[in-house]
Amino acid sequence: MSNSVSHLTSGKSARILAIANQKGGVGKTTTTINLATALAAIGQTVLIVDIDPQGNASTGLGVARDDREDNVYGVLMGTTPIKSAIHQSNIPHLDLVPSTADLSGAELELIELDRRSHRLYDAISEVRDMYDYILIDCPPSLNLLTLNAMVAVHAVIVPLQCEFFALEGLSMLMKTIERVRSTLNPGLNIQGVVLTMFDKRNNLSLQVAQDVRDFLGDKVYQTVIPRNVRVSEAPSHGKPVLIYDHRCAGSQAYIGLAKEVIRRERQLNAA
């Protein structure tokens, strides 16, 4: 893992997407790294910005904790230029700005800084012409870090676990997005909702999936991410599941999701 940028292409302007849900354990980080890997596999240049203090996206891409000296905390505090914090992953076309535990105290420190809601927006503006996609892995809560992500992005992708309280958490997130749109980022919207940890043998999974589709219609991706042992195993090997086992059901689902994300982006650009 080298601390250098893998590509310096000009003439681009990245589509910037937050992967967010205020609820933990919904497959947010798994979706971030595997969607990014799938996009990179078809030749898109991708940057993941890990703003979750747990740093699971960084770990899941094999960046050791002692190899994160230049990281997103320094970027947000203004002590590290974002280009210095970009790590080249082992996957062609995929780079990462890693997170560290220092980020857990960033909330209090950000309150004291100028443009506290726009720190990430300002940093990303310096590199948006280097990538096709920039994906931001958000913490599982609504705080100043998540707010920075929502200000910086064009749209949000919401992973939603197929469980009983799924819609309750989703309505909270939608209210948050609406508040940010009305005050800080008028272009913000939900690009789509992806159903995760889906078990077709489980009646509750089927019912939740139907309820979410009834509630949100076309906002819900056709692709669903199944419960899959290989998806669960991959992070402990520091690899996305697409690299760990590209033939498994989880990998095939993330390839399908990447195709849908690109299709929606193209429809948006054509509109």
C-alpha positions as a Markdown table, in Angstrom:
| # | Residue | x | y | z |
|---|---|---|---|---|
| 1 | Met | 0.0 | 0.0 | 0.0 |
| 2 | Ser | 1.7 | 3.2 | -1.2 |
| 3 | Asn | 0.9 | 6.7 | -0.2 |
| 4 | Ser | 0.7 | 8.1 | -3.7 |
| 5 | Val | -2.1 | 8.9 | -6.1 |
| 6 | Ser | -2.7 | 6.2 | -8.8 |
| 7 | His | -3.8 | 8.5 | -11.5 |
| 8 | Leu | -3.9 | 12.2 | -12.4 |
| 9 | Thr | -6.4 | 12.5 | -15.2 |
| 10 | Ser | -7.7 | 15.8 | -16.2 |
| 11 | Gly | -11.0 | 16.9 | -17.7 |
| 12 | Lys | -13.2 | 15.0 | -15.2 |
| 13 | Ser | -15.6 | 16.1 | -12.5 |
| 14 | Ala | -16.4 | 13.4 | -10.1 |
| 15 | Arg | -19.9 | 12.4 | -9.1 |
| 16 | Ile | -19.7 | 12.5 | -5.3 |
| 17 | Leu | -21.9 | 10.1 | -3.4 |
| 18 | Ala | -22.3 | 9.5 | 0.4 |
| 19 | Ile | -23.1 | 6.0 | 1.6 |
| 20 | Ala | -25.1 | 6.8 | 4.7 |
| 21 | Asn | -27.6 | 5.5 | 7.2 |
| 22 | Gln | -28.0 | 6.8 | 10.8 |
| 23 | Lys | -28.4 | 3.2 | 11.9 |
| 24 | Gly | -25.3 | 1.0 | 12.3 |
| 25 | Gly | -24.9 | -2.6 | 11.1 |
| 26 | Val | -26.7 | -2.1 | 7.8 |
| 27 | Gly | -23.9 | -2.9 | 5.5 |
| 28 | Lys | -22.8 | 0.6 | 4.8 |
| 29 | Thr | -19.0 | 0.1 | 4.8 |
| 30 | Thr | -19.4 | -3.2 | 2.9 |
| 31 | Thr | -21.5 | -1.4 | 0.3 |
| 32 | Thr | -18.9 | 1.4 | 0.0 |
| 33 | Ile | -15.9 | -0.7 | -0.6 |
| 34 | Asn | -17.6 | -3.3 | -2.9 |
| 35 | Leu | -19.5 | -0.7 | -4.9 |
| 36 | Ala | -16.2 | 1.2 | -5.3 |
| 37 | Thr | -14.4 | -2.0 | -6.4 |
| 38 | Ala | -17.1 | -2.9 | -8.9 |
| 39 | Leu | -16.9 | 0.6 | -10.4 |
| 40 | Ala | -13.1 | 0.4 | -10.6 |
| 41 | Ala | -13.3 | -3.0 | -12.2 |
| 42 | Ile | -15.1 | -1.5 | -15.2 |
| 43 | Gly | -12.5 | 1.2 | -15.6 |
| 44 | Gln | -14.0 | 4.0 | -13.5 |
| 45 | Thr | -11.5 | 5.9 | -11.3 |
| 46 | Val | -12.7 | 6.0 | -7.7 |
| 47 | Leu | -11.7 | 7.6 | -4.5 |
| 48 | Ile | -13.2 | 6.4 | -1.1 |
| 49 | Val | -13.1 | 9.0 | 1.7 |
| 50 | Asp | -13.5 | 7.2 | 5.0 |
| 51 | Ile | -15.0 | 9.6 | 7.6 |
| 52 | Asp | -16.1 | 6.9 | 10.0 |
| 53 | Pro | -13.9 | 6.9 | 13.2 |
| 54 | Gln | -14.0 | 3.1 | 13.2 |
| 55 | Gly | -12.0 | 3.1 | 10.0 |
| 56 | Asn | -13.6 | -0.1 | 8.7 |
| 57 | Ala | -13.4 | 1.0 | 5.1 |
| 58 | Ser | -9.7 | 1.6 | 5.5 |
| 59 | Thr | -9.2 | -1.8 | 7.1 |
| 60 | Gly | -11.4 | -3.5 | 4.6 |
| 61 | Leu | -9.1 | -2.3 | 1.8 |
| 62 | Gly | -6.0 | -3.6 | 3.6 |
| 63 | Val | -4.6 | -0.3 | 4.9 |
| 64 | Ala | -2.8 | -1.1 | 8.2 |
| 65 | Arg | -3.5 | 1.3 | 11.1 |
| 66 | Asp | 0.2 | 2.3 | 11.4 |
| 67 | Asp | 0.1 | 3.3 | 7.7 |
| 68 | Arg | -2.5 | 6.0 | 8.2 |
| 69 | Glu | -0.3 | 8.9 | 9.3 |
| 70 | Asp | -1.8 | 11.1 | 6.6 |
| 71 | Asn | -5.5 | 10.7 | 7.0 |
| 72 | Val | -8.9 | 12.3 | 6.8 |
| 73 | Tyr | -8.6 | 13.8 | 10.3 |
| 74 | Gly | -5.7 | 16.0 | 9.2 |
| 75 | Val | -7.6 | 16.9 | 6.0 |
| 76 | Leu | -10.6 | 18.1 | 8.0 |
| 77 | Met | -8.4 | 20.0 | 10.5 |
| 78 | Gly | -6.5 | 21.7 | 7.7 |
| 79 | Thr | -3.1 | 20.2 | 8.7 |
| 80 | Thr | -2.9 | 17.7 | 5.8 |
| 81 | Pro | -3.6 | 18.5 | 2.1 |
| 82 | Ile | -6.0 | 16.0 | 0.8 |
| 83 | Lys | -3.6 | 14.9 | -2.0 |
| 84 | Ser | -1.1 | 14.0 | 0.6 |
| 85 | Ala | -3.7 | 11.8 | 2.4 |
| 86 | Ile | -4.6 | 9.8 | -0.7 |
| 87 | His | -3.4 | 6.2 | -0.5 |
| 88 | Gln | -3.3 | 4.0 | -3.6 |
| 89 | Ser | -5.0 | 0.7 | -2.9 |
| 90 | Asn | -4.0 | -2.7 | -4.3 |
| 91 | Ile | -7.0 | -2.4 | -6.7 |
| 92 | Pro | -6.4 | -0.6 | -10.0 |
| 93 | His | -8.2 | 2.7 | -10.3 |
| 94 | Leu | -9.2 | 2.7 | -6.6 |
| 95 | Asp | -7.7 | 5.2 | -4.0 |
| 96 | Leu | -8.5 | 5.9 | -0.4 |
| 97 | Val | -8.3 | 8.7 | 2.1 |
| 98 | Pro | -8.1 | 6.6 | 5.4 |
| 99 | Ser | -9.6 | 7.2 | 8.8 |
| 100 | Thr | -8.2 | 6.9 | 12.2 |
| 101 | Ala | -9.6 | 6.9 | 15.8 |
| 102 | Asp | -8.4 | 10.5 | 16.1 |
| 103 | Leu | -11.6 | 11.3 | 14.1 |
| 104 | Ser | -13.8 | 10.4 | 17.1 |
| 105 | Gly | -12.8 | 13.7 | 18.8 |
| 106 | Ala | -13.1 | 15.7 | 15.6 |
| 107 | Glu | -16.7 | 16.8 | 16.3 |
| 108 | Leu | -15.7 | 19.0 | 19.2 |
| 109 | Glu | -12.7 | 20.4 | 17.3 |
| 110 | Leu | -14.7 | 21.2 | 14.1 |
| 111 | Ile | -17.1 | 23.3 | 16.1 |
| 112 | Glu | -14.3 | 25.8 | 16.6 |
| 113 | Leu | -13.2 | 26.0 | 13.0 |
| 114 | Asp | -14.3 | 28.3 | 10.1 |
| 115 | Arg | -16.7 | 26.7 | 7.6 |
| 116 | Arg | -17.2 | 23.8 | 10.0 |
| 117 | Ser | -19.9 | 22.2 | 7.8 |
| 118 | His | -17.9 | 22.7 | 4.6 |
| 119 | Arg | -14.4 | 21.3 | 5.5 |
| 120 | Leu | -14.9 | 18.2 | 3.5 |
| 121 | Tyr | -16.5 | 20.0 | 0.6 |
| 122 | Asp | -13.5 | 22.4 | 0.4 |
| 123 | Ala | -11.0 | 19.5 | 0.5 |
| 124 | Ile | -12.8 | 17.4 | -2.1 |
| 125 | Ser | -13.0 | 20.4 | -4.4 |
| 126 | Glu | -9.2 | 20.0 | -4.8 |
| 127 | Val | -9.4 | 16.5 | -6.2 |
| 128 | Arg | -12.8 | 16.1 | -7.9 |
| 129 | Asp | -11.2 | 16.5 | -11.4 |
| 130 | Met | -9.0 | 13.4 | -10.7 |
| 131 | Tyr | -11.8 | 10.8 | -10.4 |
| 132 | Asp | -15.0 | 9.6 | -12.0 |
| 133 | Tyr | -16.6 | 8.8 | -8.6 |
| 134 | Ile | -15.9 | 9.8 | -5.0 |
| 135 | Leu | -17.6 | 7.7 | -2.4 |
| 136 | Ile | -17.8 | 8.9 | 1.2 |
| 137 | Asp | -18.3 | 6.2 | 3.9 |
| 138 | Cys | -20.2 | 8.0 | 6.7 |
| 139 | Pro | -20.4 | 7.2 | 10.4 |
| 140 | Pro | -23.6 | 5.5 | 11.7 |
| 141 | Ser | -24.9 | 8.6 | 13.3 |
| 142 | Leu | -26.0 | 12.2 | 12.5 |
| 143 | Asn | -23.1 | 14.4 | 13.6 |
| 144 | Leu | -20.9 | 17.1 | 12.2 |
| 145 | Leu | -18.9 | 14.5 | 10.2 |
| 146 | Thr | -22.0 | 13.2 | 8.4 |
| 147 | Leu | -23.2 | 16.8 | 7.9 |
| 148 | Asn | -19.8 | 17.5 | 6.2 |
| 149 | Ala | -20.5 | 14.6 | 3.9 |
| 150 | Met | -24.0 | 15.7 | 3.0 |
| 151 | Val | -22.7 | 19.2 | 2.2 |
| 152 | Ala | -20.0 | 17.7 | -0.1 |
| 153 | Val | -22.0 | 15.3 | -2.2 |
| 154 | His | -24.4 | 15.3 | -5.1 |
| 155 | Ala | -26.5 | 12.4 | -3.7 |
| 156 | Val | -26.8 | 9.8 | -1.0 |
| 157 | Ile | -26.9 | 6.0 | -1.4 |
| 158 | Val | -28.8 | 4.4 | 1.6 |
| 159 | Pro | -28.0 | 0.8 | 2.5 |
| 160 | Leu | -31.1 | -0.6 | 4.3 |
| 161 | Gln | -31.1 | -3.9 | 6.2 |
| 162 | Cys | -34.1 | -6.0 | 5.7 |
| 163 | Glu | -35.3 | -6.0 | 9.3 |
| 164 | Phe | -38.3 | -4.9 | 11.3 |
| 165 | Phe | -37.3 | -1.3 | 12.1 |
| 166 | Ala | -35.8 | -0.5 | 8.7 |
| 167 | Leu | -38.4 | 2.0 | 7.6 |
| 168 | Glu | -38.3 | 3.9 | 10.9 |
| 169 | Gly | -34.6 | 4.6 | 10.5 |
| 170 | Leu | -35.1 | 5.5 | 6.9 |
| 171 | Ser | -37.7 | 8.2 | 7.6 |
| 172 | Met | -35.3 | 9.8 | 10.1 |
| 173 | Leu | -32.5 | 9.9 | 7.5 |
| 174 | Met | -34.9 | 11.4 | 4.9 |
| 175 | Lys | -35.8 | 14.2 | 7.3 |
| 176 | Thr | -32.1 | 14.9 | 7.8 |
| 177 | Ile | -31.5 | 15.0 | 4.0 |
| 178 | Glu | -34.4 | 17.3 | 3.6 |
| 179 | Arg | -33.0 | 19.7 | 6.3 |
| 180 | Val | -29.6 | 19.7 | 4.7 |
| 181 | Arg | -31.1 | 20.4 | 1.3 |
| 182 | Ser | -33.1 | 23.3 | 2.6 |
| 183 | Thr | -30.2 | 25.0 | 4.3 |
| 184 | Leu | -26.8 | 23.9 | 3.1 |
| 185 | Asn | -26.9 | 21.8 | -0.1 |
| 186 | Pro | -30.0 | 22.5 | -2.4 |
| 187 | Gly | -28.9 | 19.9 | -4.9 |
| 188 | Leu | -28.8 | 17.0 | -2.4 |
| 189 | Asn | -31.0 | 14.0 | -3.1 |
| 190 | Ile | -31.2 | 10.2 | -2.6 |
| 191 | Gln | -29.7 | 8.5 | -5.6 |
| 192 | Gly | -31.1 | 5.2 | -4.3 |
| 193 | Val | -31.8 | 2.8 | -1.5 |
| 194 | Val | -30.1 | -0.6 | -1.6 |
| 195 | Leu | -31.6 | -3.5 | 0.4 |
| 196 | Thr | -28.9 | -5.4 | 2.2 |
| 197 | Met | -28.6 | -8.7 | 4.2 |
| 198 | Phe | -31.6 | -10.0 | 2.2 |
| 199 | Asp | -32.7 | -13.6 | 3.0 |
| 200 | Lys | -35.2 | -14.9 | 0.5 |
| 201 | Arg | -36.1 | -17.8 | 2.8 |
| 202 | Asn | -37.2 | -15.3 | 5.5 |
| 203 | Asn | -40.7 | -13.9 | 5.3 |
| 204 | Leu | -39.7 | -10.8 | 7.2 |
| 205 | Ser | -37.0 | -10.0 | 4.6 |
| 206 | Leu | -39.6 | -10.4 | 1.8 |
| 207 | Gln | -42.1 | -8.2 | 3.7 |
| 208 | Val | -39.6 | -5.4 | 4.5 |
| 209 | Ala | -38.4 | -5.4 | 0.9 |
| 210 | Gln | -42.0 | -5.0 | -0.4 |
| 211 | Asp | -42.8 | -2.3 | 2.2 |
| 212 | Val | -39.8 | -0.3 | 1.2 |
| 213 | Arg | -40.6 | -0.6 | -2.5 |
| 214 | Asp | -44.2 | 0.4 | -1.8 |
| 215 | Phe | -43.0 | 3.4 | 0.2 |
| 216 | Leu | -40.2 | 4.6 | -2.1 |
| 217 | Gly | -41.0 | 3.1 | -5.5 |
| 218 | Asp | -38.2 | 3.6 | -8.1 |
| 219 | Lys | -35.8 | 5.0 | -5.5 |
| 220 | Val | -35.1 | 1.4 | -4.5 |
| 221 | Tyr | -32.5 | -0.4 | -6.6 |
| 222 | Gln | -33.7 | -3.6 | -8.3 |
| 223 | Thr | -30.5 | -5.2 | -7.1 |
| 224 | Val | -30.6 | -6.7 | -3.5 |
| 225 | Ile | -27.6 | -7.7 | -1.5 |
| 226 | Pro | -28.0 | -11.2 | -0.1 |
| 227 | Arg | -26.9 | -12.5 | 3.3 |
| 228 | Asn | -23.6 | -14.2 | 2.2 |
| 229 | Val | -20.9 | -15.8 | 4.2 |
| 230 | Arg | -18.2 | -14.7 | 1.8 |
| 231 | Val | -19.2 | -11.0 | 2.1 |
| 232 | Ser | -18.8 | -11.4 | 5.9 |
| 233 | Glu | -15.4 | -13.1 | 5.7 |
| 234 | Ala | -13.8 | -10.7 | 3.2 |
| 235 | Pro | -13.0 | -7.7 | 5.5 |
| 236 | Ser | -10.9 | -9.9 | 7.9 |
| 237 | His | -8.7 | -10.6 | 4.9 |
| 238 | Gly | -8.4 | -6.8 | 4.1 |
| 239 | Lys | -10.1 | -7.4 | 0.7 |
| 240 | Pro | -13.4 | -6.4 | -0.9 |
| 241 | Val | -15.5 | -9.5 | -1.5 |
| 242 | Leu | -15.2 | -8.9 | -5.3 |
| 243 | Ile | -11.4 | -9.7 | -4.9 |
| 244 | Tyr | -11.9 | -12.3 | -2.2 |
| 245 | Asp | -14.4 | -14.4 | -4.1 |
| 246 | His | -15.7 | -12.7 | -7.3 |
| 247 | Arg | -18.0 | -15.7 | -8.1 |
| 248 | Cys | -20.1 | -15.6 | -4.9 |
| 249 | Ala | -23.6 | -14.3 | -4.8 |
| 250 | Gly | -22.6 | -11.2 | -2.8 |
| 251 | Ser | -20.0 | -10.2 | -5.4 |
| 252 | Gln | -22.4 | -10.7 | -8.3 |
| 253 | Ala | -25.0 | -8.5 | -6.5 |
| 254 | Tyr | -22.5 | -5.6 | -6.0 |
| 255 | Ile | -21.6 | -5.8 | -9.7 |
| 256 | Gly | -25.3 | -5.5 | -10.4 |
| 257 | Leu | -25.6 | -2.5 | -8.1 |
| 258 | Ala | -22.7 | -0.7 | -9.8 |
| 259 | Lys | -24.4 | -1.1 | -13.1 |
| 260 | Glu | -27.6 | 0.4 | -11.7 |
| 261 | Val | -25.7 | 3.3 | -10.1 |
| 262 | Ile | -24.0 | 4.1 | -13.4 |
| 263 | Arg | -27.3 | 3.8 | -15.3 |
| 264 | Arg | -29.0 | 6.3 | -12.9 |
| 265 | Glu | -26.1 | 8.7 | -13.3 |
| 266 | Arg | -26.3 | 8.5 | -17.0 |
| 267 | Gln | -30.1 | 9.1 | -16.9 |
| 268 | Leu | -29.5 | 12.1 | -14.7 |
| 269 | Asn | -26.9 | 13.6 | -17.0 |
| 270 | Ala | -29.1 | 13.0 | -20.0 |
| 271 | Ala | -32.1 | 14.8 | -18.4 |
